[in-house]
Structure formats: structure tokens, C-alpha cells
Amino acid sequence: IDALAVGLSLAMLQVRIWLPSVVIGLVAAAFSIIGHRSGGRLGLRFGQRAELGGGLLLVGIGVKILVDHLSG
């Protein structure tokens, strides 16, 4: 959805797509590489605790969405 909104916005502004596409691609690639490298190191250090925290966070988000939809 985000990419669709950006694409439509750029088309409506009649901006050439090549430069924004290259910049977005380079930034995404850089953050992916940084995340991959740091994730391996942090995974060794915080492994199961990080998995438990992430799982609890996702369950909490799911419960909040469920409560919002049931009460609204």
C-alpha cells in the first residue's frame, strides 16, 4: 500500500521516477544489509529473550486490534 501511494503521488506530481527509485532502492538495500549483519550478532546474544519479547509484542498487537474491532 505504501509503494502504491508513493507511486501514485509521484505520477500525479509528474516527477521522473528514476532518481527516486534508485534512492529508495539503495536505502532499502543498505538497511537490509545492516539489519542482516546486526541481526546475526544480536541473535547470538539475545536469542530466546528477543523471540519471546517479539512474540509477546505481536500477541499484544493482535489483542489490541481484536478489542478495537469488537468494541467499535
Secondary structure as UniProt FT lines:
FT   HELIX           2..12
FT   TURN            13..14
FT   HELIX           18..71
//
